[in-house]
């Protein structure tokens, strides 16, 4: 099966970034969301990011124009999903919501379609259990922002067929991704390591060990991380960090994942990172 048409469900930060990557890779891409204003904002962001890539000579003007011509928007998921080859779900990290979507779309897509979730930590096998086509369900975990970070974590659920794994490998290569393949387990490989590091960094701030900037600088300059764990948490969203930390602590029963009181306090105060203008850093562009 050759993949030609991709539908991305959810036009938030990750959804629009995935749509950007898919359209640039040559796929006819539909970005869907129930909210029209969210779709229009996402299109503006994609246009900006593609223009910036041209300015940095990462892509050509021809590539930019072609990618935008392949990207379409829809508020009615039902109207576009029945003809797609690949669905990538990128909605908030709530199991019930994801299961509802996979149950619904599995009755609308063709039997050859691949149903992927962009979850960063939830059980792909549990998501697949709600689908009519569990063997066609797989995890495609992109990283924020997808148009800059090339890693794609492919998660094989208990039910996923090897044919689907190989098909997604090929799609990932076409999308110019660096691929890792893991079996379904809480947090997979990336989030399990990343959350443990992120929670410890927050505990260090809470205990007065060092300022956020210095903790991040230690990881960037000492361990060659491209970004520190606290700045990354701000970009991902501290509410997301809290939810994933709680999930991993509950599922794995290990204290290194337990969110510190400081993180809970910041989320309660609405200090969620870049999207609210303040987290461990001040983000004036979002204030």
Secondary structure, 3 states (H helix, E strand, C coil): CCCCEEEEECCCHHHHHHHHHHHHCCCEEEEECCCHHHHHHHHHHHHHHHHHHHHCCCCCHHHHHHHHHHEEEECCCHHHHCCCCEEEECCCCCHHHHHHHHHHHHCCCCCCCEEEECCCCCCHHHHHCCCCCHHHEEEEEECCCCCCCCEEEEEECCCCCHHHHHHHHHHHHHCCCEEEEEECCCCCCHHHHHHHHHHHHHHHHHCCCCCHHHHHHHHHHHCCCCCCHHHHHHHHCHHHHHHHHHHHHHHHCCHHHCCCHHHHHHHHCCCCEHHHCECCCECCCCC
